[in-house]
């Protein structure tokens, strides 16, 4: 049975590209879910302890302490 609407070559290419992208996205999500499950990685949706980011303290230079002594 023939389709009532014949697609142009550009429309077929566009649909093929769209379906390929949709399949790739689905496969990517499945692989990500499998990796999370197998490696025990916590997702950001779960409540739990967050690791704090270590910040470097600025080093006090001798010039700044000298200036503060002059101001006092």
PDB file with one MODEL, atoms N, CA, C and O in Angstrom:
MODEL        1
ATOM      1  N   UNK A   1       0.839  -1.181   0.000  1.00  0.00           N
ATOM      2  CA  UNK A   1       0.000   0.000   0.000  1.00  0.00           C
ATOM      3  C   UNK A   1       0.878   1.237   0.000  1.00  0.00           C
ATOM      4  O   UNK A   1       1.811   1.325   0.798  1.00  0.00           O
ATOM      5  N   UNK A   2       0.609   2.172  -0.855  1.00  0.00           N
ATOM      6  CA  UNK A   2       1.388   3.407  -0.972  1.00  0.00           C
ATOM      7  C   UNK A   2       0.873   4.444   0.017  1.00  0.00           C
ATOM      8  O   UNK A   2      -0.319   4.500   0.320  1.00  0.00           O
ATOM      9  N   UNK A   3       1.776   5.244   0.502  1.00  0.00           N
ATOM     10  CA  UNK A   3       1.374   6.359   1.359  1.00  0.00           C
ATOM     11  C   UNK A   3       0.624   7.386   0.525  1.00  0.00           C
ATOM     12  O   UNK A   3       0.943   7.614  -0.642  1.00  0.00           O
ATOM     13  N   UNK A   4      -0.377   8.002   1.144  1.00  0.00           N
ATOM     14  CA  UNK A   4      -1.125   9.032   0.426  1.00  0.00           C
ATOM     15  C   UNK A   4      -0.261  10.274   0.211  1.00  0.00           C
ATOM     16  O   UNK A   4      -0.355  10.941  -0.820  1.00  0.00           O
ATOM     17  N   UNK A   5       0.573  10.567   1.192  1.00  0.00           N
ATOM     18  CA  UNK A   5       1.455  11.726   1.074  1.00  0.00           C
ATOM     19  C   UNK A   5       2.873  11.236   0.800  1.00  0.00           C
ATOM     20  O   UNK A   5       3.461  10.522   1.611  1.00  0.00           O
ATOM     21  N   UNK A   6       3.395  11.614  -0.311  1.00  0.00           N
ATOM     22  CA  UNK A   6       4.768  11.250  -0.637  1.00  0.00           C
ATOM     23  C   UNK A   6       5.699  12.297  -0.049  1.00  0.00           C
ATOM     24  O   UNK A   6       5.470  13.497  -0.197  1.00  0.00           O
ATOM     25  N   UNK A   7       6.743  11.841   0.613  1.00  0.00           N
ATOM     26  CA  UNK A   7       7.706  12.759   1.205  1.00  0.00           C
ATOM     27  C   UNK A   7       8.777  13.106   0.183  1.00  0.00           C
ATOM     28  O   UNK A   7       9.170  12.286  -0.647  1.00  0.00           O
ATOM     29  N   UNK A   8       9.229  14.330   0.272  1.00  0.00           N
ATOM     30  CA  UNK A   8      10.335  14.726  -0.597  1.00  0.00           C
ATOM     31  C   UNK A   8      11.622  14.133  -0.039  1.00  0.00           C
ATOM     32  O   UNK A   8      11.654  13.638   1.088  1.00  0.00           O
ATOM     33  N   UNK A   9      12.664  14.189  -0.828  1.00  0.00           N
ATOM     34  CA  UNK A   9      13.959  13.667  -0.391  1.00  0.00           C
ATOM     35  C   UNK A   9      14.456  14.423   0.836  1.00  0.00           C
ATOM     36  O   UNK A   9      14.970  13.809   1.771  1.00  0.00           O
ATOM     37  N   UNK A  10      14.309  15.749   0.845  1.00  0.00           N
ATOM     38  CA  UNK A  10      14.744  16.558   1.991  1.00  0.00           C
ATOM     39  C   UNK A  10      13.953  16.215   3.249  1.00  0.00           C
ATOM     40  O   UNK A  10      14.517  16.170   4.343  1.00  0.00           O
ATOM     41  N   UNK A  11      12.656  15.972   3.103  1.00  0.00           N
ATOM     42  CA  UNK A  11      11.831  15.615   4.257  1.00  0.00           C
ATOM     43  C   UNK A  11      12.239  14.263   4.825  1.00  0.00           C
ATOM     44  O   UNK A  11      12.271  14.086   6.043  1.00  0.00           O
ATOM     45  N   UNK A  12      12.550  13.306   3.952  1.00  0.00           N
ATOM     46  CA  UNK A  12      13.002  11.989   4.414  1.00  0.00           C
ATOM     47  C   UNK A  12      14.333  12.098   5.151  1.00  0.00           C
ATOM     48  O   UNK A  12      14.527  11.474   6.194  1.00  0.00           O
ATOM     49  N   UNK A  13      15.240  12.889   4.606  1.00  0.00           N
ATOM     50  CA  UNK A  13      16.542  13.083   5.255  1.00  0.00           C
ATOM     51  C   UNK A  13      16.364  13.745   6.614  1.00  0.00           C
ATOM     52  O   UNK A  13      17.021  13.375   7.587  1.00  0.00           O
ATOM     53  N   UNK A  14      15.477  14.716   6.670  1.00  0.00           N
ATOM     54  CA  UNK A  14      15.213  15.409   7.928  1.00  0.00           C
ATOM     55  C   UNK A  14      14.644  14.454   8.979  1.00  0.00           C
ATOM     56  O   UNK A  14      15.074  14.469  10.132  1.00  0.00           O
ATOM     57  N   UNK A  15      13.685  13.631   8.581  1.00  0.00           N
ATOM     58  CA  UNK A  15      13.105  12.663   9.505  1.00  0.00           C
ATOM     59  C   UNK A  15      14.124  11.618   9.956  1.00  0.00           C
ATOM     60  O   UNK A  15      14.159  11.245  11.129  1.00  0.00           O
ATOM     61  N   UNK A  16      14.952  11.148   9.024  1.00  0.00           N
ATOM     62  CA  UNK A  16      15.986  10.178   9.393  1.00  0.00           C
ATOM     63  C   UNK A  16      16.950  10.778  10.405  1.00  0.00           C
ATOM     64  O   UNK A  16      17.329  10.120  11.374  1.00  0.00           O
ATOM     65  N   UNK A  17      17.344  12.017  10.182  1.00  0.00           N
ATOM     66  CA  UNK A  17      18.257  12.693  11.103  1.00  0.00           C
ATOM     67  C   UNK A  17      17.614  12.861  12.472  1.00  0.00           C
ATOM     68  O   UNK A  17      18.252  12.634  13.499  1.00  0.00           O
ATOM     69  N   UNK A  18      16.349  13.260  12.480  1.00  0.00           N
ATOM     70  CA  UNK A  18      15.651  13.458  13.750  1.00  0.00           C
ATOM     71  C   UNK A  18      15.557  12.147  14.521  1.00  0.00           C
ATOM     72  O   UNK A  18      15.806  12.117  15.727  1.00  0.00           O
ATOM     73  N   UNK A  19      15.196  11.053  13.828  1.00  0.00           N
ATOM     74  CA  UNK A  19      15.092   9.759  14.501  1.00  0.00           C
ATOM     75  C   UNK A  19      16.454   9.277  15.009  1.00  0.00           C
ATOM     76  O   UNK A  19      16.543   8.714  16.100  1.00  0.00           O
ATOM     77  N   UNK A  20      17.492   9.492  14.238  1.00  0.00           N
ATOM     78  CA  UNK A  20      18.839   9.109  14.697  1.00  0.00           C
ATOM     79  C   UNK A  20      19.205   9.864  15.969  1.00  0.00           C
ATOM     80  O   UNK A  20      19.728   9.278  16.917  1.00  0.00           O
ATOM     81  N   UNK A  21      18.929  11.169  15.988  1.00  0.00           N
ATOM     82  CA  UNK A  21      19.237  11.967  17.175  1.00  0.00           C
ATOM     83  C   UNK A  21      18.425  11.504  18.379  1.00  0.00           C
ATOM     84  O   UNK A  21      18.941  11.449  19.495  1.00  0.00           O
ATOM     85  N   UNK A  22      17.150  11.169  18.153  1.00  0.00           N
ATOM     86  CA  UNK A  22      16.300  10.688  19.240  1.00  0.00           C
ATOM     87  C   UNK A  22      16.822   9.360  19.792  1.00  0.00           C
ATOM     88  O   UNK A  22      16.833   9.150  21.005  1.00  0.00           O
ATOM     89  N   UNK A  23      17.255   8.466  18.901  1.00  0.00           N
ATOM     90  CA  UNK A  23      17.801   7.172  19.331  1.00  0.00           C
ATOM     91  C   UNK A  23      19.101   7.367  20.105  1.00  0.00           C
ATOM     92  O   UNK A  23      19.315   6.714  21.126  1.00  0.00           O
ATOM     93  N   UNK A  24      19.954   8.243  19.639  1.00  0.00           N
ATOM     94  CA  UNK A  24      21.219   8.517  20.337  1.00  0.00           C
ATOM     95  C   UNK A  24      20.943   9.077  21.726  1.00  0.00           C
ATOM     96  O   UNK A  24      21.589   8.675  22.694  1.00  0.00           O
ATOM     97  N   UNK A  25      20.002   9.990  21.836  1.00  0.00           N
ATOM     98  CA  UNK A  25      19.657  10.563  23.134  1.00  0.00           C
ATOM     99  C   UNK A  25      19.142   9.486  24.085  1.00  0.00           C
ATOM    100  O   UNK A  25      19.529   9.455  25.254  1.00  0.00           O
ATOM    101  N   UNK A  26      18.286   8.615  23.600  1.00  0.00           N
ATOM    102  CA  UNK A  26      17.750   7.533  24.417  1.00  0.00           C
ATOM    103  C   UNK A  26      18.853   6.579  24.862  1.00  0.00           C
ATOM    104  O   UNK A  26      18.900   6.183  26.026  1.00  0.00           O
ATOM    105  N   UNK A  27      19.741   6.211  23.940  1.00  0.00           N
ATOM    106  CA  UNK A  27      20.859   5.329  24.293  1.00  0.00           C
ATOM    107  C   UNK A  27      21.773   5.986  25.312  1.00  0.00           C
ATOM    108  O   UNK A  27      22.260   5.321  26.226  1.00  0.00           O
ATOM    109  N   UNK A  28      22.012   7.282  25.168  1.00  0.00           N
ATOM    110  CA  UNK A  28      22.865   8.010  26.113  1.00  0.00           C
ATOM    111  C   UNK A  28      22.244   7.989  27.511  1.00  0.00           C
ATOM    112  O   UNK A  28      22.946   7.781  28.500  1.00  0.00           O
ATOM    113  N   UNK A  29      20.944   8.202  27.592  1.00  0.00           N
ATOM    114  CA  UNK A  29      20.269   8.184  28.890  1.00  0.00           C
ATOM    115  C   UNK A  29      20.310   6.787  29.511  1.00  0.00           C
ATOM    116  O   UNK A  29      20.489   6.653  30.722  1.00  0.00           O
ATOM    117  N   UNK A  30      20.147   5.747  28.692  1.00  0.00           N
ATOM    118  CA  UNK A  30      20.199   4.374  29.201  1.00  0.00           C
ATOM    119  C   UNK A  30      21.586   4.025  29.723  1.00  0.00           C
ATOM    120  O   UNK A  30      21.718   3.419  30.786  1.00  0.00           O
ATOM    121  N   UNK A  31      22.614   4.403  28.983  1.00  0.00           N
ATOM    122  CA  UNK A  31      23.991   4.125  29.413  1.00  0.00           C
ATOM    123  C   UNK A  31      24.309   4.883  30.690  1.00  0.00           C
ATOM    124  O   UNK A  31      24.942   4.341  31.596  1.00  0.00           O
ATOM    125  N   UNK A  32      23.874   6.135  30.767  1.00  0.00           N
ATOM    126  CA  UNK A  32      24.105   6.930  31.974  1.00  0.00           C
ATOM    127  C   UNK A  32      23.430   6.279  33.174  1.00  0.00           C
ATOM    128  O   UNK A  32      24.029   6.186  34.245  1.00  0.00           O
ATOM    129  N   UNK A  33      22.198   5.830  33.006  1.00  0.00           N
ATOM    130  CA  UNK A  33      21.486   5.170  34.106  1.00  0.00           C
ATOM    131  C   UNK A  33      22.187   3.881  34.521  1.00  0.00           C
ATOM    132  O   UNK A  33      22.263   3.579  35.712  1.00  0.00           O
ATOM    133  N   UNK A  34      22.698   3.121  33.562  1.00  0.00           N
ATOM    134  CA  UNK A  34      23.419   1.885  33.882  1.00  0.00           C
ATOM    135  C   UNK A  34      24.707   2.184  34.637  1.00  0.00           C
ATOM    136  O   UNK A  34      25.042   1.488  35.596  1.00  0.00           O
ATOM    137  N   UNK A  35      25.431   3.213  34.210  1.00  0.00           N
ATOM    138  CA  UNK A  35      26.680   3.564  34.894  1.00  0.00           C
ATOM    139  C   UNK A  35      26.415   4.044  36.311  1.00  0.00           C
ATOM    140  O   UNK A  35      27.148   3.695  37.236  1.00  0.00           O
ATOM    141  N   UNK A  36      25.373   4.839  36.481  1.00  0.00           N
ATOM    142  CA  UNK A  36      25.027   5.311  37.825  1.00  0.00           C
ATOM    143  C   UNK A  36      24.671   4.122  38.712  1.00  0.00           C
ATOM    144  O   UNK A  36      25.079   4.059  39.871  1.00  0.00           O
ATOM    145  N   UNK A  37      23.919   3.194  38.166  1.00  0.00           N
ATOM    146  CA  UNK A  37      23.512   2.022  38.946  1.00  0.00           C
ATOM    147  C   UNK A  37      24.695   1.128  39.280  1.00  0.00           C
ATOM    148  O   UNK A  37      24.815   0.655  40.410  1.00  0.00           O
ATOM    149  N   UNK A  38      25.571   0.890  38.309  1.00  0.00           N
ATOM    150  CA  UNK A  38      26.684  -0.035  38.534  1.00  0.00           C
ATOM    151  C   UNK A  38      27.787   0.563  39.395  1.00  0.00           C
ATOM    152  O   UNK A  38      28.448  -0.165  40.136  1.00  0.00           O
ATOM    153  N   UNK A  39      27.999   1.863  39.315  1.00  0.00           N
ATOM    154  CA  UNK A  39      29.072   2.493  40.081  1.00  0.00           C
ATOM    155  C   UNK A  39      28.585   3.103  41.389  1.00  0.00           C
ATOM    156  O   UNK A  39      29.391   3.571  42.194  1.00  0.00           O
ATOM    157  N   UNK A  40      27.288   3.101  41.605  1.00  0.00           N
ATOM    158  CA  UNK A  40      26.759   3.608  42.864  1.00  0.00           C
ATOM    159  C   UNK A  40      26.901   5.116  43.002  1.00  0.00           C
ATOM    160  O   UNK A  40      27.080   5.625  44.108  1.00  0.00           O
ATOM    161  N   UNK A  41      26.825   5.809  41.921  1.00  0.00           N
ATOM    162  CA  UNK A  41      26.954   7.271  41.958  1.00  0.00           C
ATOM    163  C   UNK A  41      25.629   7.860  42.403  1.00  0.00           C
ATOM    164  O   UNK A  41      24.568   7.480  41.909  1.00  0.00           O
ATOM    165  N   UNK A  42      25.704   8.802  43.353  1.00  0.00           N
ATOM    166  CA  UNK A  42      24.486   9.448  43.817  1.00  0.00           C
ATOM    167  C   UNK A  42      24.088  10.535  42.836  1.00  0.00           C
ATOM    168  O   UNK A  42      24.931  11.272  42.324  1.00  0.00           O
ATOM    169  N   UNK A  43      22.788  10.623  42.582  1.00  0.00           N
ATOM    170  CA  UNK A  43      22.300  11.695  41.721  1.00  0.00           C
ATOM    171  C   UNK A  43      22.071  12.933  42.557  1.00  0.00           C
ATOM    172  O   UNK A  43      21.977  12.847  43.782  1.00  0.00           O
ATOM    173  N   UNK A  44      21.981  14.077  41.916  1.00  0.00           N
ATOM    174  CA  UNK A  44      21.827  15.341  42.632  1.00  0.00           C
ATOM    175  C   UNK A  44      20.442  15.474  43.253  1.00  0.00           C
ATOM    176  O   UNK A  44      20.243  16.349  44.095  1.00  0.00           O
ATOM    177  N   UNK A  45      19.476  14.640  42.870  1.00  0.00           N
ATOM    178  CA  UNK A  45      18.129  14.724  43.410  1.00  0.00           C
ATOM    179  C   UNK A  45      18.043  14.154  44.824  1.00  0.00           C
ATOM    180  O   UNK A  45      17.105  14.461  45.560  1.00  0.00           O
ATOM    181  N   UNK A  46      19.009  13.334  45.202  1.00  0.00           N
ATOM    182  CA  UNK A  46      18.964  12.695  46.506  1.00  0.00           C
ATOM    183  C   UNK A  46      19.444  13.661  47.583  1.00  0.00           C
ATOM    184  O   UNK A  46      20.349  14.468  47.369  1.00  0.00           O
ATOM    185  N   UNK A  47      18.808  13.553  48.749  1.00  0.00           N
ATOM    186  CA  UNK A  47      19.238  14.345  49.890  1.00  0.00           C
ATOM    187  C   UNK A  47      20.431  13.647  50.534  1.00  0.00           C
ATOM    188  O   UNK A  47      20.516  12.419  50.533  1.00  0.00           O
ATOM    189  N   UNK A  48      21.324  14.413  51.065  1.00  0.00           N
ATOM    190  CA  UNK A  48      22.465  13.802  51.721  1.00  0.00           C
ATOM    191  C   UNK A  48      23.520  14.840  52.042  1.00  0.00           C
ATOM    192  O   UNK A  48      23.329  16.038  51.828  1.00  0.00           O
ATOM    193  N   UNK A  49      24.612  14.365  52.549  1.00  0.00           N
ATOM    194  CA  UNK A  49      25.701  15.246  52.933  1.00  0.00           C
ATOM    195  C   UNK A  49      26.423  15.765  51.698  1.00  0.00           C
ATOM    196  O   UNK A  49      26.751  15.005  50.787  1.00  0.00           O
ATOM    197  N   UNK A  50      26.657  17.035  51.682  1.00  0.00           N
ATOM    198  CA  UNK A  50      27.400  17.625  50.573  1.00  0.00           C
ATOM    199  C   UNK A  50      28.839  17.857  51.013  1.00  0.00           C
ATOM    200  O   UNK A  50      29.098  18.258  52.147  1.00  0.00           O
ATOM    201  N   UNK A  51      29.748  17.606  50.120  1.00  0.00           N
ATOM    202  CA  UNK A  51      31.142  17.867  50.440  1.00  0.00           C
ATOM    203  C   UNK A  51      31.410  19.344  50.247  1.00  0.00           C
ATOM    204  O   UNK A  51      31.001  19.942  49.252  1.00  0.00           O
ATOM    205  N   UNK A  52      32.097  19.917  51.203  1.00  0.00           N
ATOM    206  CA  UNK A  52      32.369  21.346  51.116  1.00  0.00           C
ATOM    207  C   UNK A  52      33.578  21.583  50.218  1.00  0.00           C
ATOM    208  O   UNK A  52      34.471  20.743  50.111  1.00  0.00           O
ATOM    209  N   UNK A  53      33.582  22.722  49.591  1.00  0.00           N
ATOM    210  CA  UNK A  53      34.679  23.092  48.710  1.00  0.00           C
ATOM    211  C   UNK A  53      35.739  23.778  49.554  1.00  0.00           C
ATOM    212  O   UNK A  53      35.448  24.729  50.280  1.00  0.00           O
ATOM    213  N   UNK A  54      36.965  23.294  49.456  1.00  0.00           N
ATOM    214  CA  UNK A  54      38.060  23.877  50.209  1.00  0.00           C
ATOM    215  C   UNK A  54      38.507  25.160  49.524  1.00  0.00           C
ATOM    216  O   UNK A  54      38.799  25.180  48.328  1.00  0.00           O
ATOM    217  N   UNK A  55      38.553  26.216  50.301  1.00  0.00           N
ATOM    218  CA  UNK A  55      38.982  27.501  49.754  1.00  0.00           C
ATOM    219  C   UNK A  55      40.329  27.879  50.346  1.00  0.00           C
ATOM    220  O   UNK A  55      40.579  27.684  51.536  1.00  0.00           O
ATOM    221  N   UNK A  56      41.175  28.412  49.514  1.00  0.00           N
ATOM    222  CA  UNK A  56      42.490  28.836  49.993  1.00  0.00           C
ATOM    223  C   UNK A  56      42.356  30.147  50.740  1.00  0.00           C
ATOM    224  O   UNK A  56      41.631  31.050  50.322  1.00  0.00           O
ATOM    225  N   UNK A  57      43.049  30.232  51.825  1.00  0.00           N
ATOM    226  CA  UNK A  57      43.060  31.473  52.577  1.00  0.00           C
ATOM    227  C   UNK A  57      44.101  32.395  51.954  1.00  0.00           C
ATOM    228  O   UNK A  57      45.156  31.955  51.498  1.00  0.00           O
ATOM    229  N   UNK A  58      43.784  33.653  51.946  1.00  0.00           N
ATOM    230  CA  UNK A  58      44.752  34.602  51.409  1.00  0.00           C
ATOM    231  C   UNK A  58      45.897  34.746  52.391  1.00  0.00           C
ATOM    232  O   UNK A  58      45.699  34.751  53.606  1.00  0.00           O
ATOM    233  N   UNK A  59      47.077  34.863  51.856  1.00  0.00           N
ATOM    234  CA  UNK A  59      48.253  34.990  52.692  1.00  0.00           C
ATOM    235  C   UNK A  59      48.412  36.445  53.112  1.00  0.00           C
ATOM    236  O   UNK A  59      48.336  37.360  52.292  1.00  0.00           O
ATOM    237  N   UNK A  60      48.628  36.629  54.363  1.00  0.00           N
ATOM    238  CA  UNK A  60      48.835  37.990  54.843  1.00  0.00           C
ATOM    239  C   UNK A  60      50.279  38.381  54.590  1.00  0.00           C
ATOM    240  O   UNK A  60      51.215  37.700  55.010  1.00  0.00           O
ATOM    241  N   UNK A  61      50.430  39.466  53.911  1.00  0.00           N
ATOM    242  CA  UNK A  61      51.800  39.894  53.623  1.00  0.00           C
ATOM    243  C   UNK A  61      52.288  40.828  54.726  1.00  0.00           C
ATOM    244  O   UNK A  61      51.494  41.399  55.473  1.00  0.00           O
ATOM    245  N   UNK A  62      53.571  40.968  54.809  1.00  0.00           N
ATOM    246  CA  UNK A  62      54.157  41.838  55.836  1.00  0.00           C
ATOM    247  C   UNK A  62      53.811  43.300  55.576  1.00  0.00           C
ATOM    248  O   UNK A  62      53.782  44.103  56.508  1.00  0.00           O
ATOM    249  N   UNK A  63      53.550  43.649  54.330  1.00  0.00           N
ATOM    250  CA  UNK A  63      53.204  45.032  53.994  1.00  0.00           C
ATOM    251  C   UNK A  63      51.855  45.394  54.610  1.00  0.00           C
ATOM    252  O   UNK A  63      51.699  46.494  55.140  1.00  0.00           O
ATOM    253  N   UNK A  64      50.884  44.494  54.550  1.00  0.00           N
ATOM    254  CA  UNK A  64      49.568  44.792  55.097  1.00  0.00           C
ATOM    255  C   UNK A  64      49.620  44.920  56.614  1.00  0.00           C
ATOM    256  O   UNK A  64      48.970  45.806  57.168  1.00  0.00           O
ATOM    257  N   UNK A  65      50.370  44.069  57.299  1.00  0.00           N
ATOM    258  CA  UNK A  65      50.456  44.186  58.757  1.00  0.00           C
ATOM    259  C   UNK A  65      51.177  45.469  59.129  1.00  0.00           C
ATOM    260  O   UNK A  65      50.845  46.083  60.143  1.00  0.00           O
ATOM    261  N   UNK A  66      52.148  45.888  58.342  1.00  0.00           N
ATOM    262  CA  UNK A  66      52.862  47.139  58.602  1.00  0.00           C
ATOM    263  C   UNK A  66      51.922  48.334  58.446  1.00  0.00           C
ATOM    264  O   UNK A  66      51.960  49.268  59.246  1.00  0.00           O
ATOM    265  N   UNK A  67      51.079  48.300  57.413  1.00  0.00           N
ATOM    266  CA  UNK A  67      50.126  49.390  57.193  1.00  0.00           C
ATOM    267  C   UNK A  67      49.111  49.452  58.327  1.00  0.00           C
ATOM    268  O   UNK A  67      48.748  50.539  58.777  1.00  0.00           O
ATOM    269  N   UNK A  68      48.659  48.311  58.785  1.00  0.00           N
ATOM    270  CA  UNK A  68      47.675  48.312  59.876  1.00  0.00           C
ATOM    271  C   UNK A  68      48.293  48.842  61.161  1.00  0.00           C
ATOM    272  O   UNK A  68      47.592  49.458  61.964  1.00  0.00           O
ATOM    273  N   UNK A  69      49.565  48.623  61.375  1.00  0.00           N
ATOM    274  CA  UNK A  69      50.223  49.163  62.562  1.00  0.00           C
ATOM    275  C   UNK A  69      50.342  50.683  62.458  1.00  0.00           C
ATOM    276  O   UNK A  69      50.228  51.380  63.467  1.00  0.00           O
ATOM    277  N   UNK A  70      50.562  51.190  61.285  1.00  0.00           N
ATOM    278  CA  UNK A  70      50.652  52.638  61.098  1.00  0.00           C
ATOM    279  C   UNK A  70      49.305  53.316  61.320  1.00  0.00           C
ATOM    280  O   UNK A  70      49.257  54.437  61.826  1.00  0.00           O
ATOM    281  N   UNK A  71      48.219  52.659  60.953  1.00  0.00           N
ATOM    282  CA  UNK A  71      46.882  53.235  61.091  1.00  0.00           C
ATOM    283  C   UNK A  71      46.496  53.315  62.559  1.00  0.00           C
ATOM    284  O   UNK A  71      45.813  54.259  62.956  1.00  0.00           O
ATOM    285  N   UNK A  72      46.909  52.359  63.374  1.00  0.00           N
ATOM    286  CA  UNK A  72      46.548  52.326  64.792  1.00  0.00           C
ATOM    287  C   UNK A  72      47.200  53.468  65.462  1.00  0.00           C
ATOM    288  O   UNK A  72      47.041  53.650  66.669  1.00  0.00           O
TER     289      UNK A  72
ENDMDL
END
